[in-house]
Amino acid sequence: MTTPDAARLRIAQYLSPAFPVGGFAWSQGLEWAMDRAEVTRTSLPQWLADWLDYGAGWTDAVLVALSLRPEADHGALNDLAHATCVSAERLTETTEQGAAFTANITALTGVRHKPAALPVAFGRACVDLPLPHAEIIAAYLQAQVCALISAAIRFMPLGPVEGQMMLTALQPAMLHTASRAANANEDDLASVAWGADIAAMHHETMSVRIFRS
């Protein structure tokens, strides 16, 4: 049986930048918003806070929560995950990373599953871990916020130390979102981060880009 300490190490492994899912290649439309100066180093923390409360951060958190439950229908949840993606690149982002995540879990455990969107694949892999669901969800959210801050560091004049300060300041918001999501149900799947959604759509037509979304 996996101990809580071993479970925490496993989650750290799954969410590490070294775990090969290609998360470094995506920005969820943030690149377009930064290119248009819709997001600056000053406004980035609020953009990320809104992403957590109202955007893909929230929907991903709910999908992880639902996928962690013993009775979860991961095939149906994967369909829901696809439905939450309002742009083609966002759909590709979550499906390609989820497929890579699933392949790595199969290599590590020998257990085969169908590929699924990233939050569903992650939740499914953690379903038997003896940890509070809110803790698992918070770890997932921190990894996602880290990836977005890393994208900002590579695009705008934002230093890594300042990025870490932003990450620290956002931790209460991550914990709050994780706590809400842990008790959520399918009816709570909703997104009203219109600016982020529009940015993700516009990104598809950028002629020069660093990131795939």
MDTraj code that builds the backbone (N, CA, C; nanometers):
import mdtraj as md
import numpy as np

residues = "MET THR THR PRO ASP ALA ALA ARG LEU ARG ILE ALA GLN TYR LEU SER PRO ALA PHE PRO VAL GLY GLY PHE ALA TRP SER GLN GLY LEU GLU TRP ALA MET ASP ARG ALA GLU VAL THR ARG THR SER LEU PRO GLN TRP LEU ALA ASP TRP LEU ASP TYR GLY ALA GLY TRP THR ASP ALA VAL LEU VAL ALA LEU SER LEU ARG PRO GLU ALA ASP HIS GLY ALA LEU ASN ASP LEU ALA HIS ALA THR CYS VAL SER ALA GLU ARG LEU THR GLU THR THR GLU GLN GLY ALA ALA PHE THR ALA ASN ILE THR ALA LEU THR GLY VAL ARG HIS LYS PRO ALA ALA LEU PRO VAL ALA PHE GLY ARG ALA CYS VAL ASP LEU PRO LEU PRO HIS ALA GLU ILE ILE ALA ALA TYR LEU GLN ALA GLN VAL CYS ALA LEU ILE SER ALA ALA ILE ARG PHE MET PRO LEU GLY PRO VAL GLU GLY GLN MET MET LEU THR ALA LEU GLN PRO ALA MET LEU HIS THR ALA SER ARG ALA ALA ASN ALA ASN GLU ASP ASP LEU ALA SER VAL ALA TRP GLY ALA ASP ILE ALA ALA MET HIS HIS GLU THR MET SER VAL ARG ILE PHE ARG SER".split()
xyz = np.array([
    [0.0846, -0.1200, 0.0000],
    [0.0000, 0.0000, 0.0000],
    [0.0880, 0.1249, 0.0000],
    [0.0516, 0.2225, -0.0795],
    [0.1281, 0.3465, -0.0875],
    [0.1070, 0.4302, 0.0376],
    [0.2152, 0.4769, 0.0975],
    [0.2052, 0.5639, 0.2145],
    [0.1821, 0.7078, 0.1692],
    [0.1310, 0.7940, 0.2580],
    [0.1142, 0.9343, 0.2194],
    [0.2441, 1.0000, 0.1735],
    [0.3552, 0.9690, 0.2402],
    [0.4827, 1.0288, 0.1994],
    [0.5219, 0.9832, 0.0594],
    [0.5037, 0.8540, 0.0311],
    [0.5354, 0.8031, -0.1025],
    [0.4419, 0.8632, -0.2066],
    [0.3168, 0.8843, -0.1676],
    [0.2200, 0.9442, -0.2598],
    [0.2607, 1.0864, -0.2970],
    [0.3102, 1.1608, -0.1998],
    [0.3529, 1.2992, -0.2284],
    [0.4725, 1.3002, -0.3236],
    [0.5639, 1.2058, -0.3051],
    [0.6767, 1.1960, -0.3983],
    [0.6278, 1.1610, -0.5385],
    [0.5297, 1.0726, -0.5459],
    [0.4782, 1.0333, -0.6768],
    [0.4128, 1.1519, -0.7476],
    [0.3360, 1.2305, -0.6737],
    [0.2730, 1.3482, -0.7337],
    [0.3787, 1.4478, -0.7799],
    [0.4819, 1.4666, -0.6978],
    [0.5906, 1.5567, -0.7376],
    [0.6566, 1.5075, -0.8659],
    [0.6697, 1.3761, -0.8801],
    [0.7261, 1.3196, -1.0023],
    [0.6343, 1.3458, -1.1217],
    [0.5049, 1.3183, -1.1053],
    [0.4098, 1.3353, -1.2154],
    [0.4030, 1.4798, -1.2641],
    [0.4214, 1.5739, -1.1725],
    [0.4049, 1.7157, -1.2057],
    [0.5365, 1.7876, -1.2303],
    [0.6459, 1.7146, -1.2227],
    [0.7771, 1.7742, -1.2451],
    [0.7934, 1.8159, -1.3912],
    [0.8648, 1.9254, -1.4173],
    [0.8967, 1.9603, -1.5564],
    [0.9747, 1.8500, -1.6279],
    [1.0389, 1.7605, -1.5505],
    [1.1134, 1.6507, -1.6110],
    [1.0223, 1.5375, -1.6578],
    [0.8965, 1.5354, -1.6139],
    [0.8023, 1.4324, -1.6582],
    [0.7604, 1.4688, -1.8003],
    [0.7906, 1.3843, -1.8988],
    [0.7830, 1.4272, -2.0392],
    [0.6412, 1.4328, -2.0961],
    [0.5765, 1.5480, -2.0759],
    [0.4457, 1.5704, -2.1382],
    [0.4476, 1.6902, -2.2329],
    [0.5567, 1.7651, -2.2352],
    [0.5686, 1.8776, -2.3279],
    [0.4998, 2.0044, -2.2839],
    [0.4798, 2.0210, -2.1537],
    [0.4096, 2.1388, -2.1048],
    [0.4774, 2.2708, -2.1366],
    [0.6084, 2.2678, -2.1589],
    [0.6840, 2.3906, -2.1871],
    [0.6432, 2.4550, -2.3195],
    [0.5746, 2.3813, -2.4052],
    [0.5457, 2.4293, -2.5405],
    [0.4151, 2.5068, -2.5517],
    [0.3422, 2.5200, -2.4402],
    [0.2074, 2.5763, -2.4469],
    [0.1941, 2.6988, -2.3572],
    [0.1021, 2.7900, -2.3942],
    [0.0806, 2.9087, -2.3102],
    [-0.0670, 2.9413, -2.2880],
    [-0.1587, 2.8608, -2.3430],
    [-0.3030, 2.8820, -2.3271],
    [-0.3464, 3.0221, -2.3724],
    [-0.2858, 3.0696, -2.4792],
    [-0.3215, 3.2005, -2.5328],
    [-0.2491, 3.3171, -2.4690],
    [-0.1730, 3.2900, -2.3639],
    [-0.1024, 3.3980, -2.2949],
    [-0.0033, 3.4675, -2.3875],
    [0.0578, 3.3931, -2.4791],
    [0.1543, 3.4542, -2.5708],
    [0.0892, 3.5666, -2.6517],
    [-0.0294, 3.5435, -2.7058],
    [-0.0969, 3.6478, -2.7835],
    [-0.1275, 3.7680, -2.6951],
    [-0.1751, 3.7421, -2.5733],
    [-0.2096, 3.8520, -2.4824],
    [-0.0865, 3.9340, -2.4459],
    [0.0269, 3.8689, -2.4284],
    [0.1500, 3.9418, -2.3983],
    [0.1985, 4.0178, -2.5207],
    [0.1876, 3.9573, -2.6371],
    [0.2312, 4.0225, -2.7602],
    [0.1517, 4.1497, -2.7868],
    [0.0243, 4.1493, -2.7517],
    [-0.0621, 4.2656, -2.7704],
    [-0.0598, 4.3601, -2.6507],
    [0.0239, 4.3303, -2.5520],
    [0.0323, 4.4091, -2.4284],
    [-0.0990, 4.4091, -2.3508],
    [-0.1831, 4.3096, -2.3774],
    [-0.3024, 4.2906, -2.2951],
    [-0.2629, 4.2387, -2.1567],
    [-0.1516, 4.1669, -2.1525],
    [-0.0950, 4.1189, -2.0263],
    [0.0479, 4.1690, -2.0172],
    [0.0802, 4.2343, -1.9075],
    [0.2146, 4.2849, -1.8811],
    [0.2656, 4.2228, -1.7516],
    [0.3890, 4.2528, -1.7170],
    [0.4425, 4.1991, -1.5920],
    [0.3615, 4.2489, -1.4727],
    [0.2975, 4.3651, -1.4863],
    [0.2148, 4.4189, -1.3779],
    [0.0803, 4.3483, -1.3682],
    [0.0206, 4.3191, -1.4830],
    [-0.1138, 4.2603, -1.4824],
    [-0.1143, 4.1077, -1.4835],
    [0.0020, 4.0455, -1.5039],
    [0.0078, 3.8991, -1.5104],
    [-0.0490, 3.8312, -1.3857],
    [-0.0163, 3.8762, -1.2633],
    [-0.0731, 3.8076, -1.1463],
    [-0.2258, 3.8056, -1.1459],
    [-0.2892, 3.9160, -1.1872],
    [-0.4358, 3.9184, -1.1904],
    [-0.4897, 3.8260, -1.2988],
    [-0.4208, 3.8209, -1.4122],
    [-0.4595, 3.7289, -1.5201],
    [-0.4578, 3.5857, -1.4677],
    [-0.3524, 3.5496, -1.3961],
    [-0.3409, 3.4138, -1.3433],
    [-0.4439, 3.3869, -1.2340],
    [-0.4712, 3.4871, -1.1516],
    [-0.5733, 3.4705, -1.0480],
    [-0.7105, 3.4468, -1.1108],
    [-0.7413, 3.5208, -1.2164],
    [-0.8686, 3.5007, -1.2862],
    [-0.8715, 3.3645, -1.3551],
    [-0.7590, 3.3231, -1.4091],
    [-0.7481, 3.1900, -1.4704],
    [-0.7823, 3.0821, -1.3681],
    [-0.7353, 3.0999, -1.2450],
    [-0.7641, 3.0037, -1.1388],
    [-0.9110, 3.0065, -1.0972],
    [-0.9666, 3.1235, -1.0843],
    [-1.1029, 3.1372, -1.0322],
    [-1.2107, 3.1106, -1.1365],
    [-1.1858, 3.1534, -1.2605],
    [-1.2933, 3.1560, -1.3591],
    [-1.2623, 3.0841, -1.4900],
    [-1.1369, 3.0476, -1.5123],
    [-1.0975, 2.9952, -1.6418],
    [-1.0596, 2.8486, -1.6400],
    [-0.9605, 2.8146, -1.7224],
    [-0.9191, 2.6756, -1.7360],
    [-0.8621, 2.6192, -1.6069],
    [-0.8092, 2.7054, -1.5203],
    [-0.7627, 2.6569, -1.3909],
    [-0.8763, 2.5947, -1.3119],
    [-0.9915, 2.6617, -1.3111],
    [-1.1082, 2.6101, -1.2398],
    [-1.1630, 2.4834, -1.3055],
    [-1.1822, 2.4848, -1.4374],
    [-1.2391, 2.3666, -1.5017],
    [-1.1454, 2.2471, -1.4903],
    [-1.0157, 2.2686, -1.5038],
    [-0.9207, 2.1590, -1.4847],
    [-0.9264, 2.1057, -1.3419],
    [-0.9371, 2.1961, -1.2447],
    [-0.9432, 2.1538, -1.1048],
    [-1.0651, 2.0660, -1.0794],
    [-1.1792, 2.1048, -1.1348],
    [-1.3004, 2.0239, -1.1184],
    [-1.2841, 1.8889, -1.1871],
    [-1.2249, 1.8873, -1.3047],
    [-1.2043, 1.7614, -1.3767],
    [-1.1095, 1.6685, -1.3013],
    [-1.0055, 1.7240, -1.2410],
    [-0.9179, 1.6414, -1.1573],
    [-0.9975, 1.5843, -1.0410],
    [-1.0760, 1.6689, -0.9751],
    [-1.1546, 1.6242, -0.8599],
    [-1.2494, 1.5112, -0.8976],
    [-1.3207, 1.5274, -1.0067],
    [-1.4148, 1.4243, -1.0502],
    [-1.3423, 1.2956, -1.0886],
    [-1.2238, 1.3092, -1.1466],
    [-1.1468, 1.1922, -1.1897],
    [-1.0844, 1.1168, -1.0735],
    [-1.0711, 1.1826, -0.9588],
    [-1.0132, 1.1187, -0.8407],
    [-1.1121, 1.0277, -0.7683],
    [-1.2378, 1.0404, -0.7979],
    [-1.3393, 0.9669, -0.7227],
    [-1.3468, 0.8214, -0.7684],
    [-1.3647, 0.7294, -0.6735],
    [-1.3620, 0.5860, -0.7074],
    [-1.4642, 0.5469, -0.8136],
    [-1.5781, 0.6149, -0.8165],
    [-1.6838, 0.5794, -0.9112],
    [-1.6708, 0.6527, -1.0440],
    [-1.5610, 0.7215, -1.0658],
    [-1.5458, 0.8072, -1.1839],
    [-1.5561, 0.7279, -1.3139],
    [-1.6283, 0.7845, -1.4093],
    [-1.6330, 0.7334, -1.5460],
    [-1.5365, 0.8198, -1.6273],
    [-1.4143, 0.7724, -1.6418],
    [-1.3111, 0.8558, -1.7020],
    [-1.3359, 0.8813, -1.8505],
    [-1.4022, 0.7898, -1.9174],
    [-1.4368, 0.8147, -2.0568],
    [-1.5335, 0.9305, -2.0712],
    [-1.6352, 0.9331, -1.9864],
    [-1.7318, 1.0431, -1.9894],
    [-1.6666, 1.1740, -1.9470],
    [-1.5781, 1.1674, -1.8482],
    [-1.5089, 1.2886, -1.8037],
    [-1.4163, 1.3417, -1.9124],
    [-1.3582, 1.2517, -1.9900],
    [-1.2745, 1.2970, -2.1009],
    [-1.3582, 1.3732, -2.2035],
    [-1.4798, 1.3252, -2.2284],
    [-1.5689, 1.3983, -2.3191],
    [-1.6003, 1.5372, -2.2638],
    [-1.6244, 1.5453, -2.1327],
    [-1.6502, 1.6751, -2.0708],
    [-1.5281, 1.7663, -2.0816],
    [-1.4104, 1.7088, -2.0625],
    [-1.2874, 1.7880, -2.0736],
    [-1.2744, 1.8472, -2.2128],
    [-1.3061, 1.7686, -2.3143],
    [-1.3013, 1.8202, -2.4515],
    [-1.4012, 1.9342, -2.4695],
    [-1.5180, 1.9192, -2.4082],
    [-1.6227, 2.0201, -2.4246],
    [-1.5870, 2.1529, -2.3590],
    [-1.4983, 2.1514, -2.2600],
    [-1.4597, 2.2768, -2.1940],
    [-1.3586, 2.3566, -2.2756],
    [-1.3049, 2.2984, -2.3800],
    [-1.2019, 2.3655, -2.4603],
    [-1.2692, 2.4495, -2.5688],
    [-1.2529, 2.5801, -2.5611],
    [-1.3234, 2.6691, -2.6538],
    [-1.2402, 2.7046, -2.7767],
    [-1.1171, 2.6576, -2.7838],
    [-1.0341, 2.6836, -2.9017],
    [-0.9664, 2.5542, -2.9440],
    [-0.9303, 2.5481, -3.0721],
    [-0.8676, 2.4272, -3.1250],
    [-0.7334, 2.4003, -3.0577],
    [-0.6555, 2.5059, -3.0360],
    [-0.5240, 2.4858, -2.9749],
    [-0.5355, 2.4405, -2.8303],
    [-0.6343, 2.4915, -2.7581],
    [-0.6540, 2.4477, -2.6201],
    [-0.6900, 2.2993, -2.6159],
    [-0.7719, 2.2539, -2.7101],
    [-0.8064, 2.1124, -2.7173],
    [-0.6831, 2.0285, -2.7479],
    [-0.6033, 2.0731, -2.8444],
    [-0.4807, 1.9999, -2.8774],
    [-0.3858, 1.9965, -2.7587],
    [-0.3771, 2.1081, -2.6882],
    [-0.2881, 2.1182, -2.5721],
    [-0.3209, 2.0129, -2.4674],
    [-0.4466, 2.0042, -2.4280],
    [-0.4820, 1.9120, -2.3201],
    [-0.4816, 1.7668, -2.3666],
    [-0.5180, 1.7417, -2.4942],
    [-0.5199, 1.6033, -2.5410],
    [-0.3793, 1.5494, -2.5650],
    [-0.2912, 1.6306, -2.6223],
    [-0.1546, 1.5829, -2.6470],
    [-0.0784, 1.5625, -2.5162],
    [-0.0929, 1.6563, -2.4226],
    [-0.0258, 1.6380, -2.2941],
    [-0.0854, 1.5198, -2.2182],
    [-0.2167, 1.5050, -2.2267],
    [-0.2808, 1.3920, -2.1598],
    [-0.2384, 1.2587, -2.2177],
    [-0.2241, 1.2526, -2.3496],
    [-0.1788, 1.1289, -2.4130],
    [-0.0365, 1.0949, -2.3707],
    [0.0500, 1.1964, -2.3663],
    [0.1879, 1.1734, -2.3217],
    [0.1913, 1.1309, -2.1757],
    [0.1090, 1.1950, -2.0926],
    [0.1024, 1.1587, -1.9510],
    [0.0577, 1.0135, -1.9362],
    [-0.0459, 0.9739, -2.0092],
    [-0.0964, 0.8371, -2.0017],
    [0.0100, 0.7371, -2.0446],
    [0.0822, 0.7673, -2.1509],
    [0.1874, 0.6770, -2.1978],
    [0.2965, 0.6602, -2.0933],
    [0.3319, 0.7684, -2.0257],
    [0.4338, 0.7591, -1.9213],
    [0.3851, 0.6784, -1.8019],
    [0.2592, 0.6957, -1.7633],
    [0.2040, 0.6181, -1.6529],
    [0.2021, 0.4697, -1.6880],
    [0.1676, 0.4374, -1.8116],
    [0.1696, 0.2978, -1.8557],
    [0.3102, 0.2402, -1.8452],
    [0.4099, 0.3170, -1.8872],
    [0.5485, 0.2705, -1.8787],
    [0.5914, 0.2476, -1.7345],
    [0.5431, 0.3318, -1.6434],
    [0.5827, 0.3211, -1.5028],
    [0.5090, 0.2109, -1.4289],
    [0.3819, 0.1903, -1.4618],
    [0.2980, 0.0994, -1.3832],
    [0.2612, -0.0295, -1.4550],
    [0.2709, -0.0307, -1.5864],
    [0.2273, -0.1468, -1.6625],
    [0.0773, -0.1528, -1.6834],
    [0.0049, -0.0550, -1.6303],
    [-0.1409, -0.0502, -1.6439],
    [-0.1765, 0.0358, -1.7648],
    [-0.2535, -0.0211, -1.8559],
    [-0.2883, 0.0504, -1.9786],
    [-0.4246, 0.1181, -1.9651],
    [-0.4298, 0.2430, -2.0072],
    [-0.5545, 0.3178, -2.0133],
    [-0.5628, 0.3869, -2.1484],
    [-0.6832, 0.4203, -2.1876],
    [-0.6991, 0.5019, -2.3075],
    [-0.6470, 0.6427, -2.2795],
    [-0.5885, 0.7074, -2.3787],
    [-0.5461, 0.8467, -2.3584],
    [-0.6644, 0.9335, -2.3174],
    [-0.6359, 1.0336, -2.2367],
    [-0.7405, 1.1252, -2.1901],
    [-0.6815, 1.2643, -2.1774],
    [-0.7672, 1.3637, -2.1711],
    [-0.7225, 1.5009, -2.1470],
    [-0.6404, 1.5056, -2.0191],
    [-0.5482, 1.5995, -2.0117],
    [-0.4500, 1.6006, -1.9034],
    [-0.5117, 1.5950, -1.7635],
    [-0.6108, 1.6785, -1.7276],
    [-0.6624, 1.6707, -1.5906],
    [-0.7279, 1.5372, -1.5595],
    [-0.7904, 1.4753, -1.6587],
    [-0.8533, 1.3446, -1.6381],
    [-0.7461, 1.2367, -1.6233],
    [-0.6452, 1.2409, -1.7085],
    [-0.5364, 1.1433, -1.7000],
    [-0.4631, 1.1541, -1.5670],
    [-0.4399, 1.2772, -1.5215],
    [-0.3716, 1.2969, -1.3936],
    [-0.4573, 1.2467, -1.2781],
    [-0.5838, 1.2845, -1.2750],
    [-0.6712, 1.2387, -1.1678],
    [-0.6827, 1.0877, -1.1644],
    [-0.6951, 1.0265, -1.2803],
    [-0.7038, 0.8801, -1.2887],
    [-0.5786, 0.8142, -1.2320],
    [-0.4625, 0.8723, -1.2597],
    [-0.3369, 0.8149, -1.2108],
    [-0.3230, 0.8268, -1.0596],
    [-0.3947, 0.9232, -1.0004],
    [-0.3820, 0.9493, -0.8563],
    [-0.4988, 0.8947, -0.7755],
    [-0.5878, 0.8203, -0.8390],
    [-0.7138, 0.7830, -0.7751],
    [-0.6945, 0.7010, -0.6484],
    [-0.5887, 0.6230, -0.6404],
    [-0.5670, 0.5369, -0.5235],
    [-0.4697, 0.5964, -0.4219],
    [-0.4245, 0.7170, -0.4429],
    [-0.3268, 0.7750, -0.3511],
    [-0.3953, 0.8203, -0.2221],
    [-0.3354, 0.7873, -0.1057],
    [-0.3988, 0.8170, 0.0233],
    [-0.3738, 0.9603, 0.0695],
    [-0.4222, 1.0548, -0.0087],
    [-0.4055, 1.1964, 0.0235],
    [-0.5390, 1.2675, 0.0069],
    [-0.5605, 1.3769, 0.0792],
    [-0.6817, 1.4560, 0.0570],
    [-0.6883, 1.5045, -0.0876],
    [-0.8060, 1.4973, -0.1447],
    [-0.8196, 1.5378, -0.2845],
    [-0.7800, 1.6831, -0.3065],
    [-0.8098, 1.7694, -0.2098],
    [-0.7727, 1.9106, -0.2250],
    [-0.6218, 1.9268, -0.2361],
    [-0.5465, 1.8447, -0.1662],
    [-0.4004, 1.8524, -0.1732],
    [-0.3505, 1.8128, -0.3121],
    [-0.4084, 1.7077, -0.3681],
    [-0.3689, 1.6626, -0.5016],
    [-0.4033, 1.7690, -0.6059],
    [-0.5219, 1.8265, -0.5940],
    [-0.5656, 1.9288, -0.6896],
    [-0.4774, 2.0526, -0.6798],
    [-0.4431, 2.0933, -0.5585],
    [-0.3574, 2.2109, -0.5405],
    [-0.2211, 2.1892, -0.6049],
    [-0.1668, 2.0688, -0.5921],
    [-0.0380, 2.0394, -0.6548],
    [-0.0481, 2.0509, -0.8069],
    [-0.1574, 2.0007, -0.8629],
    [-0.1787, 2.0116, -1.0075],
    [-0.1865, 2.1580, -1.0501],
    [-0.2622, 2.2372, -0.9754],
    [-0.2770, 2.3784, -1.0105],
    [-0.1441, 2.4524, -1.0030],
    [-0.0646, 2.4218, -0.9018],
    [0.0645, 2.4896, -0.8911],
    [0.1523, 2.4572, -1.0118],
    [0.1500, 2.3323, -1.0564],
    [0.2294, 2.2957, -1.1734],
    [0.1829, 2.3711, -1.2974],
    [0.0513, 2.3878, -1.3113],
    [-0.0011, 2.4601, -1.4270],
    [0.0345, 2.6088, -1.4211],
    [0.0230, 2.6681, -1.3034],
    [0.0606, 2.8089, -1.2886],
    [0.2103, 2.8263, -1.3133],
    [0.2900, 2.7336, -1.2643],
    [0.4352, 2.7380, -1.2907],
    [0.4634, 2.7403, -1.4400],
    [0.3914, 2.6579, -1.5154],
    [0.4134, 2.6515, -1.6595],
    [0.3778, 2.7841, -1.7263],
    [0.2703, 2.8475, -1.6816],
    [0.2311, 2.9760, -1.7399],
    [0.3293, 3.0866, -1.7027],
    [0.3760, 3.0867, -1.5789],
    [0.4767, 3.1855, -1.5390],
    [0.6061, 3.1634, -1.6165],
    [0.6422, 3.0374, -1.6369],
    [0.7618, 3.0070, -1.7159],
    [0.7478, 3.0603, -1.8581],
    [0.6289, 3.0474, -1.9157],
    [0.6056, 3.1024, -2.0497],
    [0.6227, 3.2536, -2.0495],
    [0.5724, 3.3190, -1.9454],
    [0.5859, 3.4648, -1.9361],
    [0.7320, 3.5058, -1.9223],
    [0.8089, 3.4312, -1.8443],
    [0.9509, 3.4620, -1.8259],
    [1.0251, 3.4539, -1.9588],
    [0.9856, 3.3591, -2.0428],
    [1.0523, 3.3435, -2.1719],
    [1.0084, 3.4482, -2.2740],
    [0.8963, 3.5154, -2.2498],
    [0.8434, 3.6075, -2.3503],
    [0.8649, 3.7536, -2.3153],
    [0.8492, 3.7891, -2.1899],
    [0.8535, 3.9303, -2.1514],
    [0.9699, 3.9564, -2.0564],
    [1.0023, 4.0820, -2.0316],
    [1.1096, 4.1121, -1.9355],
    [1.0638, 4.0844, -1.7923],
    [1.0658, 3.9580, -1.7571],
    [1.0249, 3.9118, -1.6247],
    [1.1299, 3.8131, -1.5758],
    [1.1953, 3.8443, -1.4655],
    [1.3011, 3.7585, -1.4150],
    [1.2466, 3.6379, -1.3404],
    [1.3263, 3.5317, -1.3299],
    [1.2809, 3.4111, -1.2607],
    [1.2503, 3.4326, -1.1134],
    [1.3242, 3.5210, -1.0470],
    [1.2952, 3.5472, -0.9054],
    [1.1595, 3.6161, -0.8918],
    [1.1334, 3.7143, -0.9793],
    [1.0027, 3.7800, -0.9767],
    [0.8916, 3.6797, -1.0076],
    [0.9208, 3.5868, -1.0978],
    [0.8234, 3.4822, -1.1276],
    [0.7923, 3.3974, -1.0056],
    [0.8956, 3.3646, -0.9285],
    [0.8739, 3.2869, -0.8064],
    [0.7957, 3.3664, -0.7026],
    [0.8172, 3.4957, -0.6991],
    [0.7398, 3.5798, -0.6075],
    [0.5918, 3.5802, -0.6464],
    [0.5653, 3.5849, -0.7765],
    [0.4268, 3.5758, -0.8223],
    [0.3656, 3.4422, -0.7831],
    [0.4415, 3.3355, -0.8030],
    [0.3921, 3.2023, -0.7693],
    [0.3570, 3.1932, -0.6212],
    [0.4438, 3.2444, -0.5362],
    [0.4185, 3.2422, -0.3922],
    [0.2932, 3.3210, -0.3572],
    [0.2781, 3.4372, -0.4189],
    [0.1616, 3.5209, -0.3904],
    [0.0314, 3.4552, -0.4343],
    [0.0376, 3.3673, -0.5339],
    [-0.0825, 3.3019, -0.5855],
    [-0.1182, 3.1741, -0.5104],
    [-0.0327, 3.1295, -0.4201],
    [-0.0601, 3.0028, -0.3522],
    [-0.1907, 3.0023, -0.2733],
    [-0.2277, 3.1103, -0.2024],
    [-0.3593, 3.1085, -0.1368],
    [-0.4747, 3.0898, -0.2357],
    [-0.4635, 3.1506, -0.3532],
    [-0.5681, 3.1342, -0.4550],
    [-0.5733, 2.9903, -0.5046],
    [-0.4570, 2.9276, -0.5210],
    [-0.4541, 2.7871, -0.5618],
    [-0.5222, 2.6986, -0.4581],
    [-0.4910, 2.7214, -0.3316],
    [-0.5503, 2.6409, -0.2246],
    [-0.7013, 2.6612, -0.2186],
    [-0.7446, 2.7847, -0.2382],
    [-0.8880, 2.8138, -0.2357],
    [-0.9597, 2.7432, -0.3505],
    [-0.9033, 2.7529, -0.4703],
    [-0.9639, 2.6870, -0.5857],
    [-0.9651, 2.5361, -0.5673],
    [-0.8568, 2.4807, -0.5153],
    [-0.8497, 2.3362, -0.4928],
    [-0.9542, 2.2906, -0.3923],
    [-0.9725, 2.3678, -0.2865],
    [-1.0717, 2.3331, -0.1848],
    [-1.2128, 2.3356, -0.2423],
    [-1.2437, 2.4373, -0.3217],
    [-1.3756, 2.4449, -0.3859],
    [-1.3964, 2.3281, -0.4814],
    [-1.2950, 2.2995, -0.5610],
    [-1.3082, 2.1955, -0.6627],
    [-1.3245, 2.0572, -0.6014],
    [-1.2613, 2.0338, -0.4878],
    [-1.2666, 1.9014, -0.4254],
    [-1.4094, 1.8588, -0.3950],
    [-1.4981, 1.9554, -0.3736],
    [-1.6377, 1.9252, -0.3410],
    [-1.7329, 1.9563, -0.4559],
    [-1.6783, 1.9796, -0.5737],
    [-1.7601, 2.0194, -0.6881],
    [-1.8206, 1.8977, -0.7572],
    [-1.9155, 1.9243, -0.8449],
    [-1.9725, 1.8193, -0.9283],
    [-1.9765, 1.8674, -1.0732],
    [-2.0313, 1.7856, -1.1606],
    [-2.0292, 1.8199, -1.3031],
    [-2.1008, 1.9513, -1.3324],
    [-2.2020, 1.9828, -1.2546],
    [-2.2755, 2.1073, -1.2771],
    [-2.1909, 2.2312, -1.2497],
    [-2.0786, 2.2131, -1.1805],
    [-1.9909, 2.3259, -1.1489],
    [-1.8887, 2.3537, -1.2585],
    [-1.8895, 2.2735, -1.3636],
    [-1.7972, 2.2963, -1.4751],
    [-1.8443, 2.4164, -1.5560],
    [-1.7753, 2.5260, -1.5416],
    [-1.8109, 2.6483, -1.6140],
    [-1.6891, 2.7384, -1.6212],
    [-1.6841, 2.8199, -1.7255],
    [-1.5727, 2.9130, -1.7427],
    [-1.6258, 3.0461, -1.7918],
    [-1.5792, 3.1544, -1.7301],
    [-1.6180, 3.2886, -1.7747],
    [-1.4945, 3.3765, -1.7924],
    [-1.3823, 3.3152, -1.8260],
    [-1.2593, 3.3910, -1.8511],
    [-1.2535, 3.4261, -1.9993],
    [-1.3414, 3.5175, -2.0391],
    [-1.3558, 3.5460, -2.1816],
    [-1.2270, 3.5997, -2.2435],
    [-1.1545, 3.6822, -2.1701],
    [-1.0309, 3.7369, -2.2249],
    [-0.9308, 3.6284, -2.2585],
    [-0.9164, 3.5304, -2.1695],
    [-0.8240, 3.4198, -2.1947],
    [-0.8720, 3.3352, -2.3115],
    [-1.0036, 3.3140, -2.3208],
    [-1.0570, 3.2348, -2.4315],
    [-1.0352, 3.3055, -2.5653],
    [-1.0596, 3.4357, -2.5683],
    [-1.0388, 3.5120, -2.6919],
    [-0.8911, 3.5130, -2.7301],
    [-0.8039, 3.5265, -2.6303],
    [-0.6598, 3.5227, -2.6575],
    [-0.6198, 3.3889, -2.7175],
    [-0.6764, 3.2805, -2.6642],
    [-0.6440, 3.1477, -2.7167],
    [-0.6889, 3.1333, -2.8616],
    [-0.8034, 3.1911, -2.8955],
    [-0.8508, 3.1858, -3.0341],
    [-0.7616, 3.2691, -3.1260],
    [-0.7266, 3.3895, -3.0824],
    [-0.6412, 3.4758, -3.1644],
    [-0.5036, 3.4135, -3.1858],
    [-0.4562, 3.3389, -3.0877],
    [-0.3228, 3.2804, -3.1001],
    [-0.3122, 3.1903, -3.2226],
    [-0.4240, 3.1307, -3.2615],
    [-0.4227, 3.0370, -3.3738],
    [-0.3819, 3.1037, -3.5045],
    [-0.3956, 3.2362, -3.5132],
    [-0.3645, 3.3065, -3.6380],
    [-0.2371, 3.3902, -3.6287],
    [-0.1610, 3.3767, -3.5206],
    [-0.0343, 3.4500, -3.5107],
    [0.0638, 3.3975, -3.6147],
    [0.1286, 3.4878, -3.6858],
    [0.2222, 3.4456, -3.7902],
    [0.3577, 3.4073, -3.7332],
    [0.3956, 3.4682, -3.6218],
    [0.5218, 3.4354, -3.5546],
    [0.4889, 3.4016, -3.4100],
    [0.5396, 3.2899, -3.3637],
    [0.5057, 3.2470, -3.2289],
    [0.6183, 3.1648, -3.1684],
    [0.6214, 3.1610, -3.0358],
    [0.7130, 3.0748, -2.9619],
    [0.6404, 2.9484, -2.9171],
    [0.5146, 2.9649, -2.8769],
    [0.4389, 2.8564, -2.8148],
    [0.3329, 2.8017, -2.9100],
    [0.2857, 2.6823, -2.8791],
    [0.1869, 2.6157, -2.9639],
    [0.0439, 2.6569, -2.9312],
    [0.0254, 2.7288, -2.8216],
    [-0.1086, 2.7802, -2.7890],
    [-0.0944, 2.9146, -2.7178],
])
top = md.Topology()
chain = top.add_chain()
for i, resn in enumerate(residues, 1):
    res = top.add_residue(resn, chain, resSeq=i)
    for name in ("N", "CA", "C"):
        top.add_atom(name, md.element.get_by_symbol(name[0]), res)
traj = md.Trajectory(xyz[None], top)
